[in-house]
Amino acid sequence: FVTHTNDCVECDARVAHIPARVYQPGARRAVYKSYFAYPREVGTGRAGLYELAENPELVGQPQSVPLGYVPQVEKTHGYFEASYPYMNEKGLAFGESTAAATLWTLEPDDGSDTFPDRHIHYPTDAPLFGIIQLMQIALERCATARCAIQLMGDLANTYGFWGEDPATGEALSVTDNNETWVFNVGTADWSANGTFPGPLAGSGFRSFWAAQRVPEGHVAVVPNAFTIREIDPEDKENFMFPEELFSKAQEAGLWDGKGAMDFALTWGPDPVTHEYFAGVPPVPRYSSMRSWRVYDRVAPSLGLQPTVSVLDLPFSVPVDQKLTKEDIFDLQRDHYEGTAYDMRMGILAGPFGNPNRLEGGIGMRQHEGEYPRAISIPRTTYAMVAESLPPARKATVGSAGIMWFAADAPATSVFVPFYTNNSPSPTSPYQQGNRYQFTRGGAWWAFNFVANFMQINYANMSTVVIPAMTDLQTYVGEQAAAAERGGAWAVANMQEEVQGKVVAKWWDVADDLVVRYNDGFMNTCSGVPNAGERNAKKCRTATAIGYNKAWLDMIGFNFDIRPQSVLPGSPMALTSLPTSPAQAPWLVLATEPRPQWNAFLAGETAASNVPWTMMAAVVAAGLMGFWAGRATSGSGAEYHRLD
């Protein structure tokens, strides 16, 4: 297995199938620019999803333009991709994770992008490959993890490599039906501030990379950081790397050549102090908490404790018991439940135990701190679990692997199967949808709507959503198992039917939530009315929910009806808030703040001796991304892409 969450605020969630093809001698393979927003490709000829003939919604969209070309091979494999490529017909699969790097550069600018600050104009010799392009060609040409790693490393070194964000490289998990590897890669001919020339420019060494094999029976987490440490140059069974890696590290001034080279700290920054974006405070435990959480869940016998640096945790751990795909689904839904970092608890969870948090914003710059970053978060566009099948099962089902796909945040989503030899129907809800236009046609909007509506009252709505999700996940598993016993034909029919039923059912869940929790009350409807009754569904309306006592105790609720603070100090005055749209573009003020209200809130009244409530809270930050994902924002805000 490998798994990935695409934690992205703009990404196109549609699933495309790239068919296998045969090419004439001398053909060239176009390398296209990466776009995450809908539509990510137009007219490339790679899949029907990207063609105007099969997708009329693409009319008027600009045609994709190649960045360059590489020689094409005679035959290519078919594979599935969404924003990232994932799994091919041979059972080779990837998970992706953007990671901070010491040397870096950005994607070439072709002049067509809405956000040119995310790209660079190269006068000559622009790097051709980002991680998406490397993954695509590896899936087209390789059947094994070792082949994919060597090919990606060679292409990056020959044609150059760029990162998706400033100061980043990439980390992949790579698997086939025999072994799993972690692959780290970045640019080598650019500098630490993203300018050219870098210390290795002109040396012929355009990309640094290394890969480490995950031992049998182990789990490794790739948490938006390089995790490969000391490389044994003699151990070719467990490590892959370019022969010049060590000498070039010295030439670049990144390593003194003494002792063993620590790959993560040589080619990447300290994950604790690194600023992902200039001016945005570091999030020290951003990587370490998710690694710890996965390791503690799969190997509790080790008794691992949370660390500040992810590099203080092992590269991989042996699991206490064999994991199933359902175990991995569940890991992707984690909010640190049952731990000291349980995100359903505390003031930020609100009165209804909401594990979701708002990220970025001005406040986090003005008041530094950390909170846990869950495995499943609101901006997750989708989660993916790739299951590479053993030969016997492959022969029965007619596919070498299954891509299990959950639209939107996995905590409230259902993983559905895409068998690698079965191209999805153009009518599949997983091939439809545009996040910039709400419709009921696509899978992503169904799961996104429910996840967003739950923010009103997460705890109560979970009593509806989580059982529905569990039941549907069980249904999907049972249908897949039954279809596999019937062979490839049954699997193909089941895949399309199950995907449609899951999305239809989720819209039923959405409709139920809207009625059930209308206006802050709980309304229940069931059964058929008795003769002569007016109520069509025997509905009981307006059962009060209110605030729970534990939360009221936590915030110091009392008979002081003025706005209160749970921390000692002066009460918040209106003058401390934005007073004009220029200070807060999202804010429209009906009136200017009134001095008498400022005086009242400052305590200049007869009631000023009412004590302010005080509490202490322990908050720890972290993020789990089991072979984790990425985040993107096309806006110019300070929180663009932090996986």
C-alpha positions in Angstrom: 0.0 0.0 0.0 0.8 3.7 -0.4 -1.5 6.5 0.4 -1.7 10.3 -0.2 -3.9 13.2 0.8 -4.1 16.1 -1.6 -4.6 19.0 0.8 -5.3 21.7 -1.7 -7.8 24.6 -1.7 -8.0 24.9 -5.5 -7.3 21.4 -6.9 -9.3 19.7 -9.6 -10.6 16.5 -8.0 -11.7 14.7 -11.2 -10.2 11.2 -11.8 -8.8 10.6 -15.3 -7.7 7.4 -16.9 -4.7 7.7 -19.2 -4.9 4.7 -21.6 -2.0 2.5 -22.7 -0.7 3.5 -26.2 1.7 2.4 -28.9 3.8 5.0 -30.7 5.7 5.2 -34.0 9.6 5.3 -34.0 10.9 8.9 -33.5 7.8 10.1 -31.6 8.2 12.7 -28.9 6.5 12.9 -25.5 5.2 16.3 -24.7 5.8 17.5 -21.1 3.0 19.8 -20.0 2.9 22.5 -17.3 1.3 21.7 -14.0 -2.1 23.2 -13.2 -4.0 22.3 -10.1 -7.2 24.3 -10.6 -10.0 23.2 -12.9 -9.5 22.4 -15.7 -5.9 21.1 -15.1 -5.4 20.1 -18.7 -7.1 21.0 -22.0 -6.6 19.3 -25.4 -3.4 17.4 -24.5 -4.7 14.2 -26.1 -3.7 12.2 -22.9 -7.3 11.4 -21.8 -10.9 11.8 -22.9 -11.5 13.9 -19.7 -9.2 16.6 -21.1 -10.7 16.8 -24.6 -13.4 19.1 -25.8 -15.1 16.3 -27.8 -15.9 14.5 -24.6 -16.2 17.4 -22.2 -18.1 20.4 -23.6 -17.5 22.4 -20.4 -13.9 22.9 -21.7 -15.1 25.1 -24.6 -13.4 28.5 -24.2 -10.6 27.2 -21.9 -7.1 27.9 -23.1 -5.3 25.0 -24.7 -2.5 23.3 -22.7 1.0 24.1 -24.1 4.0 21.8 -23.7 7.0 23.1 -21.8 9.2 20.8 -23.9 9.6 17.3 -25.2 11.5 14.1 -24.5 11.9 11.0 -26.7 8.9 8.7 -26.6 9.0 5.0 -26.1 7.3 2.4 -28.2 4.6 1.4 -25.7 3.2 3.0 -22.6 1.1 1.7 -19.7 -2.3 3.0 -18.8 -2.8 4.6 -15.4 -5.1 6.7 -13.1 -4.5 10.3 -12.1 -6.3 13.1 -10.4 -4.2 16.2 -9.5 -1.3 13.8 -9.2 -0.7 10.5 -11.1 -1.2 7.5 -8.9 -1.3 3.9 -10.2 -0.7 2.1 -13.5 -2.0 -1.2 -14.9 1.1 -3.0 -13.7 0.4 -2.2 -10.0 3.1 0.5 -9.7 1.8 3.3 -7.5 2.8 6.6 -5.9 2.0 8.8 -2.9 3.3 12.4 -3.0 4.5 14.9 -0.4 6.1 18.3 -0.9 9.2 18.7 1.2 11.5 21.7 2.1 14.8 21.7 0.3 18.1 23.7 0.7 18.5 24.3 -3.1 15.4 25.1 -5.1 13.8 26.8 -8.0 10.2 27.1 -9.4 8.3 26.0 -12.4 8.9 27.7 -15.7 6.5 30.5 -16.5 4.8 30.3 -19.9 2.9 33.5 -19.4 -0.5 31.9 -19.0 -0.7 31.4 -15.3 -3.0 33.5 -13.1 -0.5 33.6 -10.4 2.9 34.4 -12.0 4.6 34.7 -8.5 4.5 30.9 -8.4 6.8 30.6 -11.4 10.1 31.9 -12.9 11.0 33.1 -16.3 14.1 31.3 -17.5 16.1 32.9 -20.4 17.7 29.6 -21.3 18.0 26.0 -20.1 14.8 26.0 -18.0 14.3 22.9 -15.9 11.7 20.6 -17.6 10.4 18.4 -14.9 8.4 18.8 -11.7 7.2 15.9 -9.6 3.9 15.4 -11.5 5.7 15.1 -14.8 8.2 12.6 -13.4 5.4 10.5 -11.9 3.5 10.5 -15.2 6.4 9.2 -17.3 7.4 6.7 -14.6 3.9 5.2 -14.6 3.9 5.2 -18.4 7.2 3.3 -18.7 7.8 1.3 -15.5 6.3 -1.8 -13.8 8.5 -1.8 -10.7 9.4 0.7 -8.0 13.2 0.4 -8.8 12.6 1.2 -12.4 10.5 4.2 -11.5 13.0 5.6 -9.1 16.0 5.3 -11.5 14.0 6.7 -14.4 12.8 9.7 -12.4 16.3 10.4 -11.0 17.8 10.2 -14.5 15.2 12.5 -16.1 15.5 15.1 -13.3 19.3 15.1 -13.6 19.2 15.3 -17.5 16.5 17.8 -18.0 16.4 19.7 -14.6 13.9 19.7 -11.8 11.8 22.4 -10.2 9.7 22.4 -7.0 6.0 23.2 -6.6 6.6 25.8 -3.9 9.4 28.2 -2.9 12.3 26.4 -1.2 10.9 22.9 -1.8 11.8 19.5 -3.3 9.6 16.4 -3.3 9.2 13.2 -1.5 7.4 10.2 -2.9 6.4 6.8 -1.6 6.7 4.2 -4.4 5.4 0.7 -4.4 4.8 -2.3 -6.6 3.5 -5.8 -5.6 6.9 -6.7 -4.2 8.5 -3.7 -2.3 8.0 -0.1 -1.2 10.5 2.8 -1.3 10.8 6.4 -0.2 12.2 8.7 -2.9 13.5 12.3 -2.2 14.4 14.7 -5.0 15.2 18.3 -5.6 17.1 20.7 -7.8 20.9 20.9 -7.7 21.9 23.7 -10.1 20.0 26.6 -8.4 20.8 28.3 -5.1 19.4 28.4 -1.6 17.4 31.6 -2.4 16.0 30.2 -5.7 18.4 32.1 -8.0 20.7 31.0 -10.8 23.5 30.1 -10.9 23.7 27.9 -7.8 26.9 26.3 -6.5 26.5 23.3 -8.9 25.4 25.1 -12.0 27.2 23.9 -15.1 28.5 20.8 -13.3 26.2 18.4 -15.1 24.5 17.5 -11.8 21.1 19.1 -12.2 19.2 17.2 -9.5 20.0 15.6 -6.2 18.0 12.5 -5.2 18.1 9.4 -3.1 15.7 6.5 -2.3 15.5 4.1 0.6 13.6 0.8 0.7 11.0 0.3 3.4 11.8 -3.0 5.2 9.3 -5.8 5.0 6.6 -5.5 7.6 7.3 -1.8 8.2 5.4 1.4 7.8 7.1 4.6 6.8 5.6 8.1 6.9 6.5 10.9 4.5 5.3 14.0 6.3 6.4 16.9 4.0 10.0 16.5 5.0 13.0 14.6 3.7 13.2 11.5 6.0 16.2 9.6 4.5 19.1 10.0 6.9 22.4 8.2 6.5 23.0 6.4 3.2 25.1 3.3 3.1 26.9 3.6 -0.3 27.7 -0.1 -0.2 24.1 -1.2 0.4 22.6 -1.2 -3.1 19.8 -3.5 -2.0 18.3 -0.8 0.3 19.5 2.5 -1.2 19.5 4.1 -4.6 21.2 7.4 -5.4 23.4 9.0 -8.1 27.1 8.2 -7.7 28.0 11.9 -7.5 25.7 12.6 -4.6 28.4 12.7 -2.0 31.0 14.6 -4.0 28.5 17.2 -5.2 27.3 17.8 -1.6 30.9 18.7 -0.7 31.3 20.8 -3.9 28.1 22.8 -3.0 29.4 23.4 0.5 26.5 21.5 2.0 28.6 18.7 3.6 32.2 18.7 4.9 32.8 15.1 3.9 33.4 13.9 7.4 31.6 10.9 8.8 28.3 9.8 7.3 26.3 12.2 5.2 22.8 12.9 6.7 20.8 13.3 3.5 17.8 15.1 5.1 19.9 17.8 6.8 22.4 18.1 3.9 19.9 18.6 1.2 17.1 20.0 3.3 16.7 22.6 6.1 16.0 22.0 9.8 12.3 21.1 9.8 11.8 22.8 13.2 13.1 26.2 12.3 12.3 26.3 8.6 9.9 29.0 7.3 7.9 27.5 4.6 7.0 31.0 3.4 9.0 34.1 4.1 7.5 36.0 7.0 5.3 33.2 8.1 6.4 31.7 11.5 7.7 28.2 11.4 5.4 25.4 12.6 8.0 23.2 14.4 5.9 20.1 14.9 4.2 20.2 11.5 5.8 17.0 10.3 6.7 15.3 13.6 3.2 14.9 15.1 1.7 13.1 12.1 4.7 10.7 12.0 4.3 10.0 15.6 0.6 9.5 15.4 0.9 6.9 12.6 3.7 5.1 14.3 1.9 5.0 17.6 -1.2 3.6 16.0 0.5 0.9 14.0 3.1 0.0 16.5 1.9 1.0 20.0 4.2 -1.6 21.6 7.2 0.7 20.8 5.8 3.3 23.1 7.1 6.2 21.0 6.5 9.7 22.3 5.8 12.9 20.3 8.9 14.8 19.3 9.5 18.3 18.1 11.7 17.3 15.1 10.5 14.7 12.8 14.1 13.7 12.4 14.1 12.4 16.0 11.6 9.7 14.9 12.6 6.5 12.9 12.5 6.3 9.1 10.1 3.4 9.5 8.7 1.1 12.2 7.7 -2.6 12.3 3.9 -2.9 12.7 2.4 -4.8 15.6 0.0 -6.6 13.3 -0.7 -6.7 9.5 -2.6 -3.7 8.2 -5.7 -3.9 6.0 -6.9 -1.3 3.6 -9.6 -0.4 6.1 -6.9 0.3 8.7 -5.3 2.7 6.3 -8.6 4.4 5.5 -9.0 4.9 9.2 -5.5 6.4 9.6 -6.4 9.0 7.0 -9.5 10.0 9.1 -7.5 10.7 12.3 -7.8 13.8 14.4 -5.6 12.5 17.3 -8.7 11.0 18.9 -8.2 9.6 22.4 -4.8 11.3 22.9 -3.7 14.5 24.7 -3.9 16.2 21.4 -7.5 15.2 20.6 -8.8 18.0 18.3 -12.4 17.5 19.4 -11.4 19.0 22.8 -10.6 22.4 24.0 -11.7 26.0 23.2 -10.8 25.9 19.5 -13.1 22.9 19.1 -16.0 25.1 20.0 -19.2 24.0 21.8 -19.7 21.1 19.4 -16.4 19.3 19.4 -15.2 20.4 16.0 -11.8 18.9 15.1 -11.3 21.2 12.1 -9.2 24.4 12.4 -8.8 27.5 10.3 -5.3 27.8 8.9 -3.2 30.9 8.1 -4.6 34.3 8.3 -3.4 37.6 9.9 -4.0 36.5 13.4 -1.5 33.7 13.3 1.2 36.2 12.3 0.2 38.6 15.1 -0.1 35.9 17.8 2.4 33.1 17.4 1.5 29.5 18.4 0.6 26.1 17.3 -2.4 23.9 17.2 -2.6 20.3 16.0 -3.0 19.9 12.3 -5.1 16.8 11.7 -4.6 14.1 9.2 -8.0 14.9 7.6 -8.5 18.6 7.2 -11.1 20.8 5.5 -8.9 21.7 2.6 -8.2 18.0 1.7 -9.4 17.7 -1.9 -9.3 13.9 -1.8 -7.4 11.0 -0.3 -6.1 8.0 -2.1 -5.0 4.5 -1.1 -3.2 2.4 -3.7 -3.3 -1.4 -3.2 -1.0 -3.3 -5.4 -2.3 -6.9 -5.8 -0.4 -10.2 -5.6 -0.2 -12.2 -8.9 -3.0 -14.7 -7.9 -5.5 -12.0 -7.1 -4.5 -10.1 -10.2 -5.3 -13.1 -12.4 -8.8 -13.4 -10.9 -9.8 -9.7 -11.1 -8.0 -8.8 -14.3 -6.2 -5.8 -12.6 -2.8 -5.5 -11.0 -4.0 -3.0 -8.5 -6.9 -0.9 -7.0 -6.8 2.9 -6.4 -9.2 3.5 -3.5 -10.4 7.1 -3.8 -12.2 9.3 -1.3 -13.5 12.7 -2.5 -12.9 15.7 -0.1 -11.8 15.2 3.5 -11.5 11.5 4.3 -12.8 11.9 7.9 -16.3 12.2 6.3 -15.8 10.4 3.0 -16.0 6.9 1.5 -13.2 5.2 -0.4 -14.4 3.7 -3.7 -12.4 1.4 -5.9 -10.9 2.1 -9.3 -9.4 -1.1 -10.7 -6.4 -0.4 -12.8 -7.6 -2.1 -16.0 -11.1 -0.6 -15.8 -11.5 2.9 -17.4 -14.2 4.8 -15.6 -17.3 5.7 -17.5 -17.5 9.4 -18.6 -20.8 9.6 -16.6 -19.0 8.6 -13.4 -19.5 11.3 -10.7 -15.8 11.0 -10.0 -15.1 12.4 -13.5 -17.3 15.4 -13.1 -17.4 18.5 -11.0 -15.8 22.0 -10.9 -15.2 23.4 -7.4 -16.0 26.9 -8.7 -19.6 26.0 -9.7 -21.8 24.1 -7.2 -23.7 21.2 -8.8 -25.1 17.9 -7.7 -23.4 16.0 -10.5 -19.9 15.4 -9.1 -18.7 13.3 -6.2 -16.5 16.1 -4.7 -19.4 18.5 -4.2 -21.4 15.8 -2.4 -18.7 15.1 0.2 -17.6 18.7 0.4 -21.1 19.9 1.1 -21.6 17.5 4.0 -18.2 18.2 5.5 -18.8 22.0 5.4 -22.4 21.8 6.7 -21.0 19.8 9.7 -19.1 22.8 10.8 -22.4 24.1 12.3 -22.6 21.3 14.8 -19.9 18.7 14.3 -20.6 16.5 17.3 -24.4 16.1 16.7 -24.1 15.8 12.9 -21.4 13.1 13.4 -24.0 10.9 14.9 -25.6 10.8 11.4 -22.6 11.1 9.2 -20.2 8.7 10.7 -22.6 5.8 10.9 -23.6 6.5 7.3 -20.0 6.6 6.2 -19.2 3.4 8.1 -22.2 1.6 6.5 -21.3 2.7 3.0 -17.7 1.8 3.4 -18.8 -1.7 4.5 -21.2 -1.9 1.6 -18.4 -0.9 -0.9 -16.0 -3.6 0.6 -18.7 -6.3 0.4 -19.6 -5.4 -3.2 -15.9 -5.4 -4.3 -15.3 -8.7 -2.6 -18.3 -10.3 -4.3 -17.4 -8.9 -7.7 -13.9 -10.1 -7.5 -15.2 -13.7 -7.1 -17.1 -13.2 -10.3 -14.0 -12.1 -12.3 -13.0 -9.0 -14.4 -16.5 -8.5 -16.0 -18.2 -8.4 -12.6 -15.6 -6.1 -11.2 -16.0 -3.6 -14.1 -19.8 -3.5 -13.6 -19.5 -3.2 -9.8 -17.1 -0.3 -10.0 -19.4 2.0 -11.9 -22.5 0.9 -9.9 -20.9 1.4 -6.5 -19.5 4.8 -7.4 -22.9 6.1 -8.5 -24.7 4.7 -5.4 -22.2 6.1 -2.9 -22.5 9.6 -4.3 -26.3 9.4 -4.5 -26.5 8.2 -0.9 -24.3 11.0 0.2 -26.6 13.6 -1.3 -29.4 11.9 0.8 -27.2 12.4 3.9 -26.8 16.0 2.9 -30.5 16.6 2.5 -31.2 14.9 5.8 -28.7 17.1 7.7 -30.2 20.3 6.3 -33.6 19.3 7.6 -32.5 17.6 10.8 -30.4 20.5 12.1 -32.2 23.5 10.8 -32.0 26.8 12.8 -29.8 25.3 15.6 -32.4 22.7 16.7 -32.8 19.0 16.0 -35.7 17.9 13.9 -36.4 14.2 13.5 -38.7 12.6 10.9 -39.5 8.9 10.5 -42.2 6.6 9.3 -45.5 7.2 7.6 -48.2 9.4 9.2 -51.4 7.9 10.6 -54.6 8.4 8.8 -55.7 12.0 9.1 -52.4 13.4 10.3 -51.1 16.5 8.6 -47.3 15.8 9.1 -46.1 13.9 6.0 -43.2 12.1 7.8 -44.2 12.1 11.5 -41.7 14.9 12.2 -40.8 16.2 15.6 -39.4 19.7 15.2 -37.3 22.1 17.3 -35.8 19.9 19.9 -33.3 22.2 21.7 -29.6 21.4 21.5 -28.0 24.4 23.2 -24.5 24.6 24.6 -23.1 21.7 26.7 -22.1 22.4 30.3 -18.5 21.3 29.8 -17.9 24.0 27.2 -19.7 26.6 29.3 -17.5 25.7 32.2 -14.4 25.9 30.0 -15.2 29.5 28.8 -16.2 30.7 32.2 -19.9 31.4 31.3 -21.6 33.4 34.0 -24.0 36.3 34.6 -21.7 38.9 33.2 -23.4 39.6 29.9 -20.6 41.7 28.5 -18.1 40.0 26.0 -15.6 38.1 28.1 -12.1 36.8 27.7 -10.8 33.5 29.0 -7.3 34.9 29.5 -6.3 37.6 32.1 -5.9 41.1 30.8 -8.0 44.0 29.5 -11.2 43.2 27.8 -11.3 43.5 24.0 -12.3 46.9 22.9 -13.9 47.7 19.6 -10.9 49.9 18.7 -8.8 46.7 18.6 -10.8 45.4 15.7 -10.5 46.4 12.1 -12.2 49.7 11.5 -12.2 49.9 7.7 -12.3 47.6 4.7 -8.7 48.8 4.0 -7.6 47.1 7.3 -9.7 44.0 6.6 -11.0 43.7 3.0 -13.4 41.0 4.0 -15.1 43.2 6.6 -17.9 45.6 5.8 -18.7 47.9 8.7 -22.3 49.2 9.1 -21.2 51.9 11.5 -18.0 53.2 13.0 -17.1 52.0 16.6 -18.8 54.1 19.3 -16.7 55.6 22.1 -19.3 54.8 24.8 -19.1 51.1 23.9 -15.3 51.3 24.0 -15.6 52.8 27.5 -18.0 50.2 28.7 -15.9 47.3 27.4 -12.8 48.8 29.0 -14.5 48.5 32.3 -15.3 52.1 32.9 -18.7 51.3 34.3 -20.2 50.4 37.7 -19.8 46.8 36.7 -16.1 47.0 36.1 -15.2 45.0 39.1 -16.6 41.7 37.6 -13.6 39.4 37.4 -12.5 38.0 34.1 -12.4 34.3 33.7 -9.0 32.6 33.5 -8.0 29.2 32.2 -5.0 27.3 31.1 -4.9 25.1 28.0 -2.3 22.8 26.6 -2.1 22.8 22.8 0.3 20.8 20.8 0.7 21.1 17.0 1.2 18.5 14.5 0.1 17.0 11.2 -0.3 13.5 10.0 -0.2 12.7 6.4 0.5 9.0 5.9 2.7 9.4 2.8 1.1 12.7 2.9 -0.3 15.3 0.6 0.0 18.9 -0.5 -1.9 22.1 -0.1 -2.3 24.8 -2.6 -3.8 28.2 -2.8 -3.8 30.2 -5.9 -4.4 33.4 -3.9 -1.7 35.9 -3.0 -2.3 35.3 0.7 0.4 34.2 3.1 -0.9 30.7 3.4 -0.5 29.4 -0.1 0.8 25.8 -0.1 1.6 24.1 3.2 1.1 20.3 3.0 
